Amino acid sequence: MTGATAQTGGPGDERGLVGPGPDEGSPQLTARDEAVLAVERRSWPGPGPKERAIREQLGISPTRYYQLLNALLDDPGALAHDPVTVNRLRRIREARRSRR
């Protein structure tokens, strides 16, 4: 194809070409979103090893991790990707909110 190129979004474009295809019902998650859910899916012996894994595997601070995770709990794509983890975390979040 001459002169036709696919635009993939620049370095600041976190989603790139990821999105719903013509036959898909829900949007796909980014690799980072999936990695956040994967970290949360694991069982951790305490906060130290989990925070270390967040920094090493994801390259972000634990504070940013929890901000991303909280946003993912409201994302239909995250629910479609990992319903067990998302629903468990939603229940925990709602219980904490109701105690306030």
C-alpha positions as CSV (number, residue, x, y, z in Angstrom):
1,M,0.0,0.0,0.0
2,T,1.5,3.2,-1.0
3,G,0.9,6.3,1.2
4,A,-1.4,4.4,3.5
5,T,-0.1,4.0,7.1
6,A,-1.9,3.0,10.2
7,Q,-1.6,5.5,13.0
8,T,-0.9,3.9,16.3
9,G,-0.9,6.8,18.7
10,G,2.2,8.5,20.1
11,P,4.1,7.8,23.3
12,G,1.5,9.5,25.4
13,D,-1.3,7.4,24.0
14,E,-1.8,4.7,26.6
15,R,-4.4,2.8,24.7
16,G,-2.8,2.7,21.3
17,L,-4.9,0.6,18.9
18,V,-6.4,-1.4,21.7
19,G,-10.2,-1.1,21.7
20,P,-13.3,-2.9,20.7
21,G,-13.2,-4.6,17.3
22,P,-16.1,-4.8,15.1
23,D,-17.3,-8.1,16.7
24,E,-16.4,-7.3,20.3
25,G,-18.9,-6.3,22.9
26,S,-16.6,-4.7,25.5
27,P,-13.3,-2.7,25.2
28,Q,-10.1,-4.6,25.7
29,L,-7.7,-3.6,28.5
30,T,-4.2,-2.3,28.0
31,A,-1.3,-4.6,28.9
32,R,-0.7,-2.4,32.0
33,D,-4.3,-2.8,33.1
34,E,-4.0,-6.6,32.7
35,A,-0.8,-6.5,34.7
36,V,-2.4,-4.5,37.5
37,L,-5.2,-7.1,37.7
38,A,-2.7,-9.9,37.6
39,V,-0.8,-8.5,40.6
40,E,-4.0,-8.0,42.5
41,R,-5.1,-11.6,41.7
42,R,-2.1,-13.1,43.5
43,S,-2.1,-13.9,47.2
44,W,0.6,-11.9,49.1
45,P,2.1,-12.6,52.5
46,G,2.1,-9.0,53.4
47,P,2.3,-5.4,52.0
48,G,6.1,-5.4,51.6
49,P,6.4,-8.1,48.9
50,K,3.4,-6.7,47.1
51,E,4.7,-3.2,47.0
52,R,8.1,-4.4,45.8
53,A,6.4,-6.4,43.0
54,I,4.4,-3.3,42.0
55,R,7.6,-1.3,41.7
56,E,9.6,-4.0,39.9
57,Q,7.0,-5.5,37.6
58,L,4.9,-2.4,36.8
59,G,7.4,0.4,37.3
60,I,5.0,2.6,39.2
61,S,4.5,3.6,42.8
62,P,2.1,1.7,45.0
63,T,0.0,4.9,45.3
64,R,-0.4,5.1,41.5
65,Y,-1.1,1.4,41.4
66,Y,-4.0,1.7,43.7
67,Q,-5.3,4.7,41.8
68,L,-5.3,2.6,38.6
69,L,-6.8,-0.4,40.3
70,N,-9.7,1.7,41.7
71,A,-10.4,3.1,38.2
72,L,-10.3,-0.5,36.8
73,L,-13.0,-1.6,39.2
74,D,-15.5,0.7,37.3
75,D,-14.3,-0.4,33.9
76,P,-16.6,-2.9,32.1
77,G,-13.5,-4.3,30.2
78,A,-11.9,-5.2,33.5
79,L,-15.0,-7.0,34.7
80,A,-15.1,-8.9,31.4
81,H,-11.4,-9.8,31.6
82,D,-11.3,-10.9,35.3
83,P,-14.8,-11.0,36.9
84,V,-13.8,-12.9,40.0
85,T,-11.0,-10.4,41.0
86,V,-13.0,-7.3,40.0
87,N,-16.2,-8.4,41.9
88,R,-14.1,-9.4,45.0
89,L,-12.5,-6.0,45.0
90,R,-15.8,-4.2,44.4
91,R,-17.3,-6.0,47.5
92,I,-14.3,-5.0,49.6
93,R,-14.5,-1.4,48.4
94,E,-18.2,-1.2,49.1
95,A,-17.8,-2.7,52.6
96,R,-15.1,0.0,53.4
97,R,-17.3,2.8,52.0
98,S,-20.3,1.6,54.1
99,R,-18.2,1.7,57.3
100,R,-17.4,5.4,56.8
